Amino acid sequence: MAVAVLAACTTLARADQDAAASVSGASPLAGKVQAANSRFLDVKAATAEGYAPIPCASGITGGAMGIHYVNGEYLKDDKIDIARPEAVMYEPMADGTLKLVAVEYITSKGPASLDGQLFNFNSAPNRYGLGEFYELHVWAWRGNPTGTFADMNPKVSCEHATPTQ
């Protein structure tokens, strides 16, 4: 029985690695983001670095961004650093765990780009209570059929988010 459980866990871990590898293979930037930020696979690394959660964000037409863990210091400094994203995004899973799916870079200075990829502009007022800003989502750990840099991902859900997430 233990061997069967171990084999199943190994297969699932390998599938996760293969899915992440296929995402990073689709975009050179996604691969760089993944390499620079894989320490966040465990949400404890994000909290240890000063990231704090905001509620799970779903799209009105479906899909979601997940739970953003935001670093307030990075948000204020307006610097774009591939290894210091302003937000790290997790999907809440049925078993209560959080699965890393993407990161988000945010700056109020623009137009902005990272490795040649232009950021999206968000006007004010907005649902975040921020002034005008530029943002770039990078779906480096979860494939996104609407694009590696799209805001919402139809493969991500907030279904299992708790009221504290």
Phi, psi and omega in degrees: 000314181298322179295320179295318179295315179299318179296319179295317179297319179297319179297316178296317179297319179295321178297318177298316179297318180296319179296317179295321179295322180291327177294311183292332178289337181285337183215125177302322179294318179300322177295319178294318179297315180299315180296323183280343189230012181295346175299339182276005176305326174260120183302337178298329177294321179295312181294325178295334180265011175093012177276140179231144185283147166239159187304154179301135183251121177249154177272151180289339179255013179110166183076178183202170170257337183093193179273122177272128168259116189251137175259108184299325180293317179293325179297323182282333189280347178061012177272144174253115180227121185304329182268001180227067179295148178291332178220145176242131190247132183234144172263128176286130183260163183300330181275005178093353179278167176244132182249123178298129180237330186195172169230164178225133175255136185222137175210153175268353180263130181198181003296147185244155175209159176226118179054036178088351180270119181289144176278160173271143178267135175239122181279171175247147359286157178219171185292349182266351182074019180262161169289186177304141178207166177245139182219153177220115171274142174231108180277077186273344182242352178223121177303145180230112181296343178268358175128146181301333185246013179290157179290304183262153178234117181294349178268001180247144183223152172259010185309322185259013178290143176263165181302336179272358181259000000 
